[in-house]
């Protein structure tokens, strides 16, 4: 924010000349003459009567209270309100960043090609609209976009932020780079229990009746809707069966996400895991479009650049030429909206300046491929180890000789599923698991004490901080658990699954109880806060954590006995 001295508030007179950009139901958006990177949203008079001044100020202060990494993530993924603007001493609106250039797309319109803000609703109008406007997408893009949405929600929820009105009207997409999502209209979010405005919902994106709006569980419901509608290409689809074409695991997750029982809905972390698995197998990346930026080689992934040039494998060269998709052959003049013209000139993004002419081409979507094979491999059941280079070369030769180039890639993908990376012995794997379990119990006493403080309405701020710290610790433990090798242990895959599930549920419960503590403090321990949604959510998630812990110790204790480690009760996980 550009406010003098880093002030959270600035008078509207300091913004210089205001240029109208857009007008909506809540107010008007202006460009300012003093900072081309930000815009000013001024609330309308009726909306101003409902604005919570304190909540808006807290939003503007929030980035300063985050870690540097979290503050960067917030500004990278959201148009977060950075400065409160006043007029005659009273709040009138706020400054927020412009959407980054990669969140604009060229669209083919009857009157020519126009640059538009890449709102997700543009992708939910069916195949015919997508073809006519040049906004065709692939399942590979959808998976990456949804993964980045889930990752952003996970980050926001970890910082006690609920989006609330999660809909395609306030979520942007990018064909050009990761992360592929960007949230706008952030003043509608609920931050640490407080809302700037009355919570509203976009039609066809409402949660089941009776639920409190703008909670992490309502975000989870709407995330399930978003996944379904992205693959259906429709604004109001609700049938999870459309996801079977990608993987039944996504359909099952969406069915849980639409449950009227909020405790059954998968959280963003669970969505991330399933989307990541879908990205690693079963989806075909979109073809890489030809270059659209002058002076640079085409943006071709490394596996298509054996000599550093944009080489196309023989099976993609029926005529010897590189086919450029139609949506990279835009015609007509580029109309640039006024919010991209801070200096009054029609600013054309660098990738559209092929010859100096304002000729729009869509930035290439390049799928981010899953990581390649690990450095060393050993066949299942083999007693000796082999050099990875020798194995890889032999596998390629066998694949090409046996199947030819077109099928070699498929054969290798199938073959590598029957190989495993060099790994520790069973005893070493058991030792690593025991070490992690010893660390997992460190915060338990503090968490129990914090919850007792909340129930007794004492030291509420300290209790919330303790629970936030515990949630962060669980996140670190969950990441460690996910990286542990367990393949040599009895039912090792189940063992890891139950432990990571227990840590995920425990982290979610800690976050919910932290929100409960803050609500108790704000409500001065009133009866409604004691029975609030955060406590109910925390209790439900704690119950799920307990069930996963019981399943885990039933698997772990026989292993612990076999390798001389302490057997545990579920309460010590």
N, C-alpha and C positions, 0 to 999 in steps of 0.2 A: 504494500500500500504506500501511497506517496505522501500521506498526511504528514505535516511538519513534525519532526521529532518523533516520528513513529506513533503519533497520537491515534487513539481509537476513534475519535470524533473529529469532524471538520465541518465548518459552515459551508453551505452551498455556494457562497460567494467565492470561495477559494478554488472552485472547479473551473472557473473561466467561462468561456462561451459554451453553451449547451446546444447540441444538435440532435434533433429528434431522430431516433432509430426505429422504435417500435412502440406500439401501445396495446395493452391487454386489459384483462378484467381487473387486475390488482393495481395497475399503475402504468407508468410510462418509462421507457428506457432511453437514455441520452448518451451520446458521446461527449467527452469533455475536451477542451482545448489544451489542458495542462498535462494529461496523461493518456496517450493513445492506447495503452495496454489495458485500460479499465473503462468500464461504463458505469453510469449512475442510474439506479432504479429508484424512481420517486413514486411512493405510494399515492393512490388516489385518496381524496378526503374521506370517503366512507371506510376505506380499509384502514386508514390511520387510526380510527377510533378503536380498532381491535388489536393494534400492534402492541406487543409486550416490549417496552423499551429495554428493560433489564435483560430479557432473553436475547434481543438483538445485539446488545453490547457484549454479552457473554460469548455469543457466536464470533464476534469480531476479535475477541481476546483469545479464543481457543487455540489458534495456531501457536501463539507464544508460550502456551503451557504444554505443548507436545514435545516429544523428542525431535531432534532435527530430521531424522528419517521419516517420522510420522508427519511432520509438518510438510515435508516435500511431497509425500504421498497425497496429502489432502489437497495441495495446490495442483498437483499433476492430474488428479482424478475428479475434481469438483470445482465449480465456479463459486468458491466459498466467499461469503461476505467478509470483506477485509476492513472496511472503515464505515462507521455510522455517519450519516450526513444529517445535519440539522439546518433548520430555517427558523430564524428568530428564536433560537434557543430550544426549539422543539424538534424531535426526530421527524425527518421527512422521507428518509430512505437510506440507501447504502451504496457503496462502491463494490463492484465485483469484477473479476477478470473477464476479458473477452474469451470466448471459446477459442482454443488454439486452432491454427489454420488447418491442421489435419482433420478436424471435425467439420469440414465443409466439403460438399461434393458437387460436381457438375451434373446437372439433370437436363435431359433432352426434353424440351417443351415445344408445343406447337409454334411458338414464336421464336424458337432458337434455344441455344444452350444457356442455362442460368446456373449460377453458383448458389447453393442453398445450404443452410445449417443442416447438418446430417442428423436429424431427429430420427429415432428408431421407428417411429410410426410410418416413415417412408418405406420401410421394409416389410410392412404388414398389409399390403394392398393387392396381393396375388401376383401370379407369374406374368400376366399380360401387362399390368402396370409396370412391373420391373423391367420387362423387355422394352417397352415404349420409352421409358425414362433413362435407360442405361444403368439401372441399379440392381442388376442380377447378382446374386450371391451364391455361395456354395455351402454345403454342410461343414466344410473345413473352416470357413470364416465364421459361421454361426457358433461352432464349438468354441473357437478362440474368443469371440465376443462374449459369449455367456460365461466362459471361464473368468474373463476379466471382470465382468459384472459381479460374479460370486466373490471373487477376490476383493473387490472394492467394498462390497457389503460386509464381508468378514472384517475388513479393516475398520469400517465405520462402526460396526457393532462392538468391536473390541474397545473402541473409544466412547462407548455409550451414546451412539448416534443412530437413530432410526430414520430411514428415508421417509416413511409414511406414505406419501402420494407417489409411490413408485409406479411409473407408467411410461409408455414410449414417447410421451410428450415432453418429458423432462430428462430424457436420457439420450445422449448422442453416441454415434458410432464412428469408427475410423477404418477406412480401407487401407490406410497408409502405414500405420505403425501400432505397436503395442505400448501401453494398454489401449485397447480398442474402444473403451467406453469413457464417458465423461458426463457427470451429473450437473444439471443446471437447476435453477429455482431452489437453491439450497436453503433459503430462508423458510421454506415450508417444512424442513426437517425438525424432528424433536431431538434436542441435544441435552443429554443428562437430565431428562425428565421435563425440560422446559420447551415451550413452543413460542415462536414469534407471532404466529398467526393461528387462527382457529383451524383445526385439522379438517381437511376436505379430501375427497377421493374423486379420481377421474371416473366417469361412467364406464361400466364394464370392467373396472379394476377394483371394485369394492370388496372388502373382506366379508366373511359370513356375518350375519346379523348378530348383534350383541357383543362383539369383540371391541375392545378399546382400540382406537385408531393409533397409527404411528408407533408401533412397537416392533421389536425385532422379529416377533412371530408373524406379524402382518406382512413385514418385508419378505419373510420366507414364503408366505402364501403367494404373494405377487411375483416372486422369483419363479415359482413353479408355473404360473400363468405365462410369464415372459418366455420361458423355455418352450412351452407348448406352442405359443403363438409365433415364435421365431421360426420353428420348423414347419408350422402349418402355413405361414405367410398370410395370416388372417388377423384382423383386429380383435375378434371376440371368440376365437376358438377355445375350447375347454376340454377336449378329448385327448387324454394322454396317449392314446393308441398311435397317434401320428409319430411318436418317438420310437416305435418299434423298428422303423427303417434304419435308425442309427444304432441303437442297442436297447434291448428290453430293460436293462438296468436303469436307463433314463426314464422310461415309462413308469417303472415301479417307484422311482424317486418322486416323480411328478404326482403320482396318485397319492402318496403320503403328503406331499406339499399342499394339496388341495383339501386335506382332511379338515373337518370341522373341529377336531381335537388338536389344538395348537401344539401339544406336547409331542405329537407324532411327526410333525413337519421336520424335514431335514434342514440343518443349518447350512450356511454358505460353505463351510469347510467340507461337509459331506458332498455337496454339489461339485465342489472343485475336484475332489478325488474321482468322482464318476465321470465328469467331463474330461479330466486328464486321461483316464483310461480309454474313453471314446476317441480322443485325439490320437492316441498311440496305436489304435488298431481299428480297422473296419471302415475308415473314411478315406476318401480319395481327395488329396489336395487339389485345389483349383489350378488350372494352367497358369503359369507365370506370364502376365502380359508383357508386351514389348516395352522398351524403355520409354519414359515420358519426360525425362530430364536431359537436356543437352549436355554434351561434353562428358558423359559418363557411360560406362558399359551398362547394358541392360541388367536389371536387378534379378539375376539368375542365381538360384541357390547353388552352393558349392558342388553338389553332386551332378549338376549340369555344366560345370566349368572345369573339365579335366585339363584344359590348357590355358585357362584364364579368360577364354572368350566365351560368348553366349552360345556354346555348342548345344545342339539339340540331339538327343540320342537317336540312333538310326530309325527306331520304330516310331519316332515322332516326325519323320521327314518323308512323307509320302511323295512330296513334289520337290523336296530339297530346299524349300523356303520356310521361313518362320511366319506362321499365320498370326496376325494381330487381331484379337477379339474386337467385335464391332463396337463395344463400349469404350474402346480406346481410340476410336476414330471419330471424335466429336467434330461437328461442323457448326458453323454459325459463330457469331461473336459472343464473347464472354461478358455477361452482365454481372458485375461485381456489386454486392449489396453495400449500402453506405457504411455499415459497421466495419467493413474491410477497407475503408478509405479515410484513415485518420488524418491524412494530409490533404484530402480533397482529390487525390488522383486515384484512378482505377488501378489499385494494386493487384497485380497478378502474381500468384504464388510462384516460387522459383521453378517448380516442376512444370508450370504452364508456359514458360518462356522459351520455347524451343527455338523460335526465330525472331523473338522480339514482338511477335504478334500475340494479341490476347486470345489465344486459341486453347480451349480447355480440354485437358485430358484427365481421365480419372487416375488417381495414384494407384499404382499396382498393389494388389493384395498378394502378399507373399506369406503363405502359411508358415508358422514356426514349427519345424519338424521336431518330433521327439528325439531324444538323444540316441546316438548310434550305439553299437555294441560296446561293452566294457573292454577295458584294456587287456584282460586275460580271460581265457575260457577253459573249462574242463568238461568233458562229456559226463553226463549223469552216470554215476556208478564207477567211473574210471578211478584207478588208484594212482595215476601219475598225472603231472601237470604239463601243459604244452605252452609254447610261446604263441601269443596272440597273433603275431604277424604271419607265422607259418600256417596256423589254422585258417585265418581269414583268406589268405591267398589260395589255399587248397579248396576252400568252400566256393570261392568265386569261380575257379577253373571247373570244378565239378558241375556247378550250376549252369554255366554257359555251355559246356560240352553236352550236358544231358538235356537241357531244355531250350537252349537258344537265348538270346538277349531278352526278348519280350517277357519270357516267363521266369527269368533268373531271379529278378527281385522278389517275386512272390515266393519262389522256392526258398530263398535265403531267409525271408521273414519267418516262414514256417519252420525251417530248420533251427533257427536260433531259439525258438521257443523250447526246444529240447536240450538246450545247453544252459549251463549255469556259470556265473562268474566264480573265480577263485574265492573261497570263503573260509572262515575259521572253522575249527573242529567243533563237534557238538559241545564239548566241555567249555571251549572258549565262548561259544554262543550263550551257553547257560550262565557263565560268569558275567558277560555283558548285561544280560537281562537282570541278574541279581543286583548288579551295581546300580542300574537305573531304578529298580524298585526301592533300593535303600534311599536314593535321593527323593523319590516321590512322596515319602512320608514326612519330609521336613516341614512343610507348610500346614500340615493337617491340624495341629494344635492351635495355630494362629487363626485358621479359618473357623474352627469351632468356637474359639473365644470371641471372634468378631460377630458371629451370628448370635451368640448369647448377648453381646452388647446391644445389638439391634433390637432383640426381643425385649430387653430391659430399658430401651430408649436411653442409652448412654454412650458417650464417645462415638457418635455416629459418623463424623467425618473421618476419624481414625479407622473405624471399621470399614468404611468404603474404600479407603486407601489400601488397607490390608488385603481386602478381597480383590482389588484391582491387581495388586502385586501377585497374589496367588494365581489369578487368571493368566498373567504373563508367564509365571513359572510353569503352569500346566502347558501353555503353548510350547515352551522350550522342551519340556519333557515329551510332549506328543511328537515333536519333530525328531527328537532322539529316538523315540520308540519306532517311528516309521522307518528310520534308517537302519535299525538293528537287523542283522542277518539271523533268521530263525529257521532256515530251510532244513537244517540237520536235526532239529528238535522234533519230538513227537507232536504231530498236529501243529507244527510251527506257524503255518499261515493263520490258523484260527487263533492261536495264542496272540500273535501280533494284532490281529483284527480286534479282538476283545479288549486288549490293553489300550489301543489307540481310541477305541470307542469310549472306554471308561474315562480317559483323559479329556476327550472332547466334551462329553456330557458334564464332567466336573468343572471344566473351564466355563462352559455355558452357565452352569449353576452359580459359580462365583461371580460372573458378570451380572447375572440377574439379581443376586443378593446385594451386590454393590449398588445397583440402581435402587433397590428397596431401601437401603440405608440412606441414600440421598433424598428419596421421597419422604422418608420418615422425618428427616431433618427439616425439609421444607414445610411439611404439614404439622410440625411441632408434635409429632407422634400421635396424630389423630387416628381414630378408629379406622377410617377409610384407608389410610396409608398402611396400617398394620395388616389389612387384608387385601392390599393392592395387587395389581397384575404381576408386578415384578416378583413378589413373594410367591405367588402361585406358580409362576414360570420356573422360579428357582427350585421350588419343591418338586415340580414335575421332572425337571432335568436332573435333580439329585437322585430321584428314584430310578431314572434310567441309568445313571452312573453306577448306582449300587447293583443293579441287575447285571451290568456288564462286568463289574468287579468280581461278582460271585462266579460268573462264567469263567473269568480269567483265572482265578485262583484254583478252580477245579481242574484246569488244564496245567497250571504251573506247578502246583505242589508235588505231583508225582515226579516231575522233572527235577525240582529242587531236591527232593529226597535222593534221587538217583545220582546227582552230582555234588551232594554235600552242602547244599545251601539251605538257608532257613525257610521253613514253610510258613505261609502267611494266612492270616484271616483277611477277609475282604476289606475290613475297616482300616487296614494298614496300607492299602494300595493308594 
